[in-house]
Amino acid sequence: MRRRLLVFTSSIVIIACPIAATPADNPTVDMFPNAANYSGPCPVDIVFTATLNDDSKIVYGYHFYGGGFNATKELYGYIPDSGSSSEDDDITVDASHAGKITRSIEVKFEKLYPNGYTETTVRTASADAVVTCAAAVSPEPSASG
């Protein structure tokens, strides 16, 4: 009996065409208080404004932290076509919290691609505000007749 050996061959060709998924192009974050040095009656609201710059249509998550005040919860935003967006952190400073207040922001920029996304985290250098609460002035006694 004669045996035949049949050999089947197959080949699979995989062509990979990756789509370049690079982090967001040089995102920047700047932050400043509305009053770097405040002296006056307390309580006073100090607003730290962060300006976020990146490619348009970027989704970002952020939170403010530091300065002896609670961190904010994680919030989300979207960079519009202008390529710039801003977020505010409004804190109320009373006499017991007066002095140097340092706040920071952490921003996670997420760039979406057809095959996934990339994330770039930016932490700002601290922004400072110095608050001096003026002593309460007692009304002068009035002369009643």
Secondary structure, DSSP 8 states (H G I E B T S, - for coil): ------------------------SS-EEEEEES-SEEEESSSEEEEEEEEEE-STT-EEEEEEEBTTB-----EEEE--TTSEEEEEEEEEE-GGG-EEEEEEEEEEEEEEETTEEEEEEEE---EEEEEEE------------
